[in-house]
Amino acid sequence: MKGFADLIDAFAPADGPPPTSLTGFIKWSLSGSWRVMSVSLLTGVAQGVAEVAGAFMLGWVIDDALASDPTHYFAEKWPILLAMAAFFVVLRPVVMGLNAAMTALTIGANLLPLVLSRIHRHTMGQALSFFEDDFAGRISQKQMQVSRAVTDVAMELVNVVSFSLATLAAAFALFGSIDWRLVLALAIWLVVYVFFIRHYLPRIREFSKARAATRAVVTGQVVDTITNIATVKLFARAGREDQAAIDAMQTFRITSIDFGKISTWFRFNLMTLAGFLPVLMIGGSLWIWTKGTASAGDIAMAGLISTRISQMTGWVSFTAIGIFSNIGEIEDGVKTLTVPHLIQDSASAKKIVRAKGDIRFQDVWFNYGKAGSGALNGFSLHVTPGEKVGLVGRSGAGKSTAAAVLLRLYDVADGQIFLDGTDIQDIPQDSLRNQIAMVRQETAMFNRSARDNILYGNPDAGDEAMIAAAIRAEAHDFIIGLKDFKGRTGYEAHLGERGVKLSGGQRQRIALARAILKDAPIMVLDEATSALDSEVEASIQDALTHEMQGRTVIAIAHRLSTIAAMDRIVVMENGRVAEEGSHTLLLAKGGLYAGFWSRQSGGFIGADAAE
């Protein structure tokens, strides 16, 4: 059985980005599995032929029995009867079992992870703005929705459609052996059936697409509320969030009712149409029998096959609804998931082994896609290898934006950024980011163990290096006291979604440990100690001073005391450099920095600091 499950590589990468067309997207999703699916298709065909062959054998036995002497029948016919028994007991079950194995083990077990891994891989390559412009829950819902829908469409087409088409083709051949008028009757019924399908299924597809879109909105709304549950409770807005969820659910309910109506009428009318087939075929074969050109066995065959096709029609109608519903869901999801990557590696991009740390911003412009003045307006700055530079300025001056474009979380609108003389657009994104250890003010934790969160900085580091990094970040003492709801303790304790079980200061210390463990040649600290109390911060500053040795450092801070000892302080205003120099030099200059310093309360830049 395991051999069937290994016929498709469930995690094979796709060839290029996903196309935006429905057909192109499905081909992209399933590429690499078509040959195996063709084999599965043949097993479905064999199963359909086996169904008709069984009816043929039944009709032959009836006719042969009526024409034979009962006293010698078994003695004369036992080889044929034994062969027929072998067909029903051995061959037919083997064909059905093979088809079931191909459907359940080969296709069912592999296509969902194949499609989902490809969609997820493409989504992971999106620019940060892609995730900022949408709900995390909605994106994940779309990934699962489309992956499941593509898998279901492939399975149903391979299994049900191949079986039903093979059954119909064999039925035409069998009816042709009885009388051409039965073939004509079946053909007329089939034409009506096809026109009926063509009328209903496109409508089902559209209603399904609408239902899928509203379902994704419900998921996004619920996930957004749960993700921000602390804010909901602090502002006593549970009722408001409940109403927003109900409004989204009500819209989903309406689209579900519309889909249910069209589906109900489709199935009812189709089953009525299916009921005409046995009447036509049995009645027709009886009429032909009265004319002396059909046998009792022919009547039995016609009745058995037409009844089977009629029953199959209900199965096919249910499957057709599923296929077109899934196609609607795929079309809805494709709009979200096939967006081209805004930030891409150039074909000539070359990896860096370890950077020296020379950083140059050259007349950089960036505006987050908004009209008017941007976050960076002609920003230029040169940081030499091993230099420690502090960036200060009012909120919105462009400090964090400068760090973000350095890491290529966004691409600049104009200008260039160089690392060791190479434009960062000519460096693969992962290679570039491997050179930079960054700690942000808003530190995000995975809902994994403390060990996993720290080792994220260097998964190949051992426990000894991990614990040493935690000690230097003043995190070890509180980590060994952690305990989660499953009883896991210390470094094995899970931190909760986004590290919700930790204080802001504890999250920052784990983030610092992660950055220390990364051991990158460049460090970017964006308010890295803002959530720490003065005593812990002083201790960590000593550790950071040691970690900064031999590295290029860009530190962003509102608390000026944390960057006063930097080699150089750069004051930003309106997205460009306004002042730069040492702490002492800038104080003596009496400009923006001196104003910030004199107006600080508790070491922070005042929002209303005068120029």
C-alpha positions, 0 to 999 in steps of 0.5 A, spaced: 500 500 500 505 504 501 507 504 494 501 507 492 502 513 496 509 514 494 507 515 486 507 522 487 512 527 490 507 531 495 512 537 496 515 538 489 516 545 487 512 548 482 515 551 475 515 558 476 509 563 479 502 561 478 498 563 472 492 568 474 487 564 469 483 558 472 486 553 467 493 555 467 493 555 475 490 548 475 495 546 471 501 549 475 498 546 481 498 539 479 504 539 474 508 533 475 502 529 477 499 528 470 502 521 468 500 518 475 493 521 474 492 518 467 493 511 470 488 513 475 483 515 470 484 508 466 483 505 473 476 509 473 475 507 465 476 499 467 471 500 473 466 503 468 467 497 463 467 492 468 460 495 470 457 494 463 461 487 462 457 484 469 450 486 465 452 483 459 454 477 462 447 477 466 443 478 460 448 472 456 446 467 462 439 468 461 438 467 454 443 461 454 439 458 460 433 459 456 436 456 450 439 450 454 437 443 457 436 444 464 438 437 466 445 438 462 446 445 463 452 445 469 455 439 466 456 443 459 457 450 461 461 450 468 467 452 464 464 459 462 460 459 469 466 459 473 470 464 468 464 469 470 464 467 477 472 469 477 470 475 474 465 477 479 469 474 485 476 476 483 477 481 477 472 486 478 474 487 486 481 487 483 479 493 478 475 496 484 480 496 489 486 498 484 481 504 483 480 505 490 488 505 492 489 510 486 484 515 488 485 514 496 492 513 497 495 516 491 491 522 489 487 523 495 493 523 500 498 527 495 494 532 491 492 537 497 499 537 500 502 538 493 498 544 491 498 547 498 505 547 499 506 550 492 501 556 494 504 557 501 511 557 498 508 563 493 505 566 498 511 566 503 515 570 497 510 576 497 512 583 500 511 585 507 505 590 504 501 584 501 500 581 508 499 588 511 493 589 506 489 583 508 487 579 514 492 573 516 486 569 517 483 570 510 489 569 506 490 562 510 483 561 509 484 562 501 490 557 501 486 551 504 480 553 500 483 553 494 488 547 495 482 543 497 478 545 491 483 543 486 484 536 490 477 535 490 476 537 482 482 533 480 479 527 484 472 527 482 474 528 474 479 522 475 474 518 479 467 519 477 467 522 470 472 517 467 467 512 470 461 515 468 464 516 461 466 509 460 460 506 463 456 510 457 461 508 452 460 501 454 453 502 454 452 505 447 456 499 445 452 494 448 445 497 446 448 497 439 448 490 439 441 489 441 438 494 436 440 501 433 433 504 436 436 503 443 442 507 441 438 513 438 434 513 445 440 513 449 443 519 445 437 523 445 436 522 453 444 524 453 443 530 449 438 533 453 442 531 459 448 535 457 444 541 455 441 541 462 448 541 465 450 546 461 444 551 463 445 549 471 452 548 472 455 555 470 450 558 475 452 554 481 459 556 479 458 563 480 453 562 486 459 558 489 464 563 488 460 568 491 459 564 497 467 562 498 468 570 498 463 571 504 466 565 507 473 568 507 470 575 510 467 571 516 474 567 517 478 574 516 473 578 521 473 572 526 481 571 526 482 579 526 478 579 533 481 573 536 488 576 534 486 582 538 482 580 543 486 583 549 484 590 545 477 588 545 477 586 552 480 593 554 476 597 550 469 593 552 468 592 545 466 585 545 459 587 543 461 591 537 466 585 535 460 580 536 455 584 531 461 585 526 462 578 526 454 577 525 454 582 520 459 578 516 456 571 517 449 574 515 452 575 508 455 568 508 448 566 510 445 569 504 450 567 499 449 560 502 441 560 501 442 562 494 447 557 493 442 552 496 436 554 492 440 553 485 443 546 488 436 544 490 432 545 483 438 542 479 438 536 483 431 535 483 430 536 476 436 532 474 433 526 478 426 527 474 430 527 468 434 521 470 427 517 471 426 517 464 432 513 462 429 506 465 422 508 462 425 509 455 430 503 455 426 498 458 420 500 455 424 500 448 427 493 449 420 490 451 417 493 444 423 491 440 422 484 444 414 484 441 417 485 434 421 479 435 428 482 435 430 482 442 431 477 447 429 476 455 436 477 456 436 483 452 431 486 456 434 484 463 441 488 460 437 494 458 434 494 465 440 493 469 444 498 465 439 503 464 437 503 472 445 503 473 446 509 469 440 513 472 442 511 479 449 514 477 446 520 474 444 522 481 451 521 483 454 525 477 449 530 479 452 531 486 459 530 483 458 536 478 455 540 483 461 539 487 466 540 481 463 547 479 462 549 486 470 548 487 471 551 481 468 557 483 472 557 490 478 556 486 476 562 481 475 566 488 482 564 491 486 565 485 485 573 485 488 573 492 493 568 491 496 569 484 498 576 485 505 577 482 511 578 487 512 585 488 519 584 490 523 579 486 531 577 486 534 578 479 536 573 475 544 575 476 543 576 483 549 573 487 549 570 494 554 573 499 558 569 504 559 574 509 558 581 508 564 586 511 558 591 513 559 597 508 552 600 507 550 606 503 544 609 502 544 614 495 538 619 494 533 614 496 526 615 496 520 611 498 513 613 500 509 606 502 504 608 495 501 614 498 501 621 494 505 627 497 511 627 501 514 620 502 517 616 508 524 617 505 525 623 501 532 623 498 535 620 504 543 619 503 547 615 508 554 612 508 555 607 514 562 604 514 564 597 516 564 596 524 561 603 525 556 604 530 550 609 528 544 611 531 538 614 528 534 619 531 528 623 530 521 624 531 515 619 529 514 619 522 521 621 520 523 615 516 528 611 521 524 605 521 523 605 514 530 606 512 531 599 516 525 596 512 528 598 505 535 596 507 532 589 508 528 589 502 522 588 506 520 594 501 523 596 494 525 603 494 521 608 489 528 611 487 535 611 489 540 605 491 542 602 497 549 598 497 552 593 501 559 592 500 559 596 494 553 591 491 546 594 489 542 590 494 537 588 488 543 584 485 543 580 492 538 574 493 533 577 499 535 571 503 542 572 502 541 579 504 537 578 510 542 573 513 547 578 513 543 582 518 540 581 525 534 585 526 530 586 533 524 590 532 520 594 537 514 590 536 517 583 537 513 577 534 514 570 537 511 564 534 507 559 538 512 554 539 517 553 545 522 558 548 528 554 545 525 554 538 524 561 538 531 563 540 534 557 535 530 561 529 536 565 529 540 559 528 537 553 527 544 549 527 546 552 533 546 547 539 543 548 546 550 551 549 550 556 544 542 558 545 543 558 553 549 563 552 545 567 548 539 567 552 544 569 558 547 575 555 540 577 553 538 577 560 533 572 558 535 565 561 533 567 568 525 568 566 525 562 561 527 557 566 521 559 570 516 558 564 511 553 565 505 552 559 498 549 560 501 542 558 506 542 563 512 544 559 517 548 563 523 552 561 526 552 554 520 547 552 515 551 554 510 554 549 510 562 549 502 562 546 500 566 540 505 572 538 508 570 545 502 573 549 504 569 555 510 574 556 511 581 558 513 586 552 520 586 556 521 578 556 519 578 548 524 583 547 529 579 551 528 573 547 528 577 540 535 579 542 537 572 544 535 570 537 539 576 534 545 574 538 545 567 536 544 569 529 551 572 529 550 576 523 555 582 521 550 587 521 545 589 527 539 593 526 536 595 533 529 598 532 527 600 539 530 594 541 530 595 549 524 600 549 520 595 553 525 594 558 526 597 565 532 601 566 536 596 571 535 590 566 536 595 560 543 597 563 545 590 564 543 588 556 546 595 554 553 592 557 552 585 553 550 589 547 556 593 547 560 586 547 556 584 541 557 590 537 564 589 537 566 588 530 559 589 527 556 594 523 550 597 527 544 601 526 540 603 532 534 607 532 531 610 539 527 615 542 531 614 548 537 618 547 541 615 552 541 608 549 545 611 543 549 617 546 555 613 546 555 611 538 560 613 533 555 617 530 548 620 531 544 621 525 538 626 526 532 625 521 527 630 519 522 629 513 525 623 510 532 625 510 538 627 514 538 633 518 544 633 522 549 628 524 555 627 528 557 625 535 553 626 541 558 632 544 558 635 537 551 635 536 549 638 543 554 643 542 551 645 535 544 647 538 540 644 533 535 639 533 538 633 537 540 638 542 533 640 542 530 633 543 535 632 549 533 638 553 526 636 552 526 629 554 522 626 560 525 620 562 529 619 556 524 620 550 524 625 545 517 629 546 512 629 540 512 636 541 519 638 541 521 644 537 525 645 532 
